[in-house]
């Protein structure tokens, strides 16, 4: 019952985050010129890419905390945020020229990225401690900070630079709130992996309880791999198909992303249990994700024409028959993402390696084998998702003996 309430709260926070994220371009389209809107959208996309280390930091902190209990993460979190912000600052001149962006926008990427990545520390602590109601509050506060300032700036007519500046300031303002929400509760007993009273911690215990930069880097690499493989087919469609086909694939990809992200709350809730090797929790999570995917694929099969009409309009109804395949691709990737998160949480070596191999295979098949059609690219993506899921299920099998 309590887990169900927590799941509902986290789902609501995720929906609010996505809603605010969609509201920014909708409001920008009414307040900005086409040139300014394109510049702001590009910078926000770059910001999403730069925020990947924040998600990696959250996963690493959550998994380590679930396994080993509380440990100092302040210095490592600050280093991760500062390094990421520094890289965006170094890249700012190149991005300004290559993407024809105002220099003020690209320079603002650095502080925006710093605040977003640093927030991953407190989200990870709350997730690892399984304090999901507080986690939902932190997610809501972070979304309000990241996007609320932007929305207010756009509504006031401050333009892209002024709006992003306000959003950046709001992002820093909410950080103390996240820290307060993640403040430790009164201890009721020894945390998982922490020696109890009267047990002296050994040097090995102390090492195990220290989150390392390598663990964060591994989680960041896995997060990046998940991002790349989930967008690879869309980028290939843009490169290989004519404008009409690329547009149609983009419409269908909305169904893919919906089936991919709809069950991600399950992965978020189960990650602390995965970190402690709870096979029953993994089986339950896989069952829920597969069931959710099956429902979404069935809904796409029944209402594919309605889905394409709502997302893209009448011009794309000829692709309605492919709706179940788009949804199935996303549903399979949802399974993949859960199993990759488990590999990160349990400290598996090279947890993202299957995703990088799969991405290379997808690109090779789309370039060399598949016909240059929506169906051709989609078939490559679906087969890649299915094979990757099968490989990860095989890797997750219990060791014999």
C-alpha angles and dihedrals in degrees: 000000000000091000090051091054090048091049091051091049093049090046090052091049091050092049090050091051092050091045093053090046091054092045092061097066092038091055091039091056089060098041106036137058117252090256094051092045091052091049093049093046091050093050091048089051090050088049090054090053092046090051092064092097088057091060090045090051090050093051093046094048093045094049094044093047092050091051101038109017127235118349136162111281101156098097095043092047092050091049092049092049093044094048093049093047090047092053092052089049091052090048094048097092092049092047091047092056100035096047098031093238130157108263091230091061095050092046090053088059090077100060091036090054093046093056094044095049094044090054088064089073095064094038088054093049092052092045093048091049089049091235091146099163090057089044090057089051091050091049090050092049092048092050091049089051098044098044105016093070091048092050093048091048092050092046090053091050096244094145127230097301096046092044094050090047090054090047091051092051091048089051090058093044093060095052093085088051090055091048091051093049090050094049108127118263122228106288115251095183142328114316121238110287094010118118113249128233114306094019113113113218114239127220089258090052090052092051091048091052094054116090108224131211089239091061091051091046091051091051091047090051091051092048090050091049091052091050093048097048093046091056100033096092092049091052091047090051089052090051101041107032132069117256094267092050093046091051092049091050090051089055092050091047088066087069090048092053092045092054090044099050101033095081097036091105086070091058091047093052096044099044096092090053092046089054090060092050097253102169093182090057090049092051092048092048092049090049092052093047093048091047092049090049092049091052092049093047091049090049090050090051092051099038103025093124092051091048093052091045092052095045103037110006133237094314091074102044091106087074095053091104089063093056095099091051092052090049093045091054091055092045091053091048089053088060090046093052093050092051093046089051088052091052090052092046094051094046097248116175115256094356093179097047094100090054094052091048090048092049091052089049092049093051092046094048093047093048100040110024116019123081115254094253136105089255092050096053092041092052090053091050093048094048091046091051092048095048092046091050090049092050093049092048088052092049090050094056116118114267114250120244 
